[in-house]
Amino acid sequence: MDALDGDVPRVPIRVFGEQESIKVINVNTLDVNSKVKDGYVRVIAGRYRGYDRPAKTFTLINMWEAISMLNIEKEYQFDIVKGYTTLIFVKKGGVIIEGHTLEMADVAIMNRQGTCIVLKPTQVETCILILSGEPIDAPIAARGSVVMNNQQELIDAMQDYHLGQNGFSHF
């Protein structure tokens, strides 16, 4: 038995048709730095500097898109929750994080102990996606693009897919 077993939320994996459609029009844009407008953050889900985006999620997550970082001489700081799994994806341009250079389409997986990400763009108008969230630490069973917690759930999901049930429909 895992020591975290009682603390890890059980995520209802087989829930279909309940995902929230996130419309860009409802996503707020905030200045990366309040004093100088040299970049913006779109809060898609979670919390950024006191602003909450009420996207419906099954676990606590943050999804931020930092866009148009205009000053390549400056470091940008993003506060994250200690213990969260955090990924940085470079959509456009490049950044330096902890001495490592990331270019377009690169991904950095940060350790869970940090509480702050400091990055420096290498190109004007760099755009990154920051994804962070509460670790689920649940077992994984996968076949193709279908991911479940165990083999029986995987078999059931594949059967649902073939029968057009539980949110699956045949075209």
Order of alpha helices (4+ residues) and beta strands (2+ residues): beta-beta-beta-beta-beta-beta-beta-beta-beta-beta-beta-beta-beta-alpha
